[in-house]
Amino acid sequence: MMADKSRLIMFWGRECPHCRIMMPLVERLEREEGVKFQRLEVWHNEENAKKMRALANVIKSACGGFLGTPTFYDSQGDEAICGEQQYEVLREWALAALKMG
């Protein structure tokens, strides 16, 4: 299953320790399932940070009221999950999102 690269987005921060933990899991998911994430660094890239802020309503409701990294966002389903997740949780979320579209 090859997904549209722009559909699933990972908002991350360069120095974010949670992002560092999640990056190998994202890479594993891409490798094993053919899922692709558009990675947008938001701590040092203002353009990407603006994109994240534009989705604040969806992200904040999924992230306990704030914009945090990492955030995984499905642009077609308009849904997000946030923070460190177990591989299976991220995998199930991504595959379910892609099945919806």
N, C-alpha and C positions, 0 to 999 in steps of 0.2 A: 504494500500500500504506500504509494508515494503521495505526499501531501503538498499542497501549495505552500511554498516557503514563507509567504507573507502571512499566512493564516494564524499560526501559533507563534506567539512572541514571548521571549524571555527578557524581562527588564531586569538588569543586574547592575551592580556597582563594582568597580575595579578592586577596591579594598574590602569589600563585603565578605566576611568569613562564611556566611551562610551560602553565598553565591559560589564560593570556592568549593564548598561541599557538594553543591548541586550540579556543578558543571560536568563532572565525570558521569553523573547519572543521566543528564541530558544527552551527552555524547553516546552513552550506551543505548539509550532509547532510540536515538537516530540510527545507530548502527544495527540494532537488532530488529527494529520495527519499520525502518524507512521513514519515520516521522522526522520532519524538519522544523526547527525553531529558528526564527529570525531573532538574533541576539542584539538587544539594544542596551548599550551601556549608558546609564542615566546619571551617574555621579559626576562625570567630567564632560559629558556631551549634552549641551543645553537643548539642542534640537530633539534628541531622544527624550530628555526630561520633559519637554513640552508635550510630546506624544503621550507620555505616561500620565501627566497631569490632565490631559484632555479626556482620559478614561477614568478620572478620579471617582466618579459615582460608582462605577462597577467595581473598581479595585478596592476602594475603601470599604464597601459592604462585604467584600470577600476577605479583607485583611484586618478585620477588627477595628475599622475606623480610621486607618491611616494608609499612606502610600509607603510600602516597604519593599525591600529587595531580599531575595529574588521574588518576582511576581511572574506567573505564567498566565498568559492571556490568550483567549480564543477570539479572534476578531469576527468570526462569523456567528458564533454562538453567544458572543458578548458575555463571556464568563471568565472568571479568574480563580486561581488558587495561589497561595502565597507561602513564602518561607520554606524552611527545610521540610521536605517530604520524603517518605520512603519511596524507593524505586517503584514498587507496585502501585502506590497511590498516584504518582506522576504518570505512570504508564496507563493506568485505567482512565485517568482524566483525559489524557491526550487521545487515546483510542476512541473513547466515547465521544469526544468533541468531533473527531474526524468522521465518525459514523453518522452524526447528526447532519453533516453537510453533504 
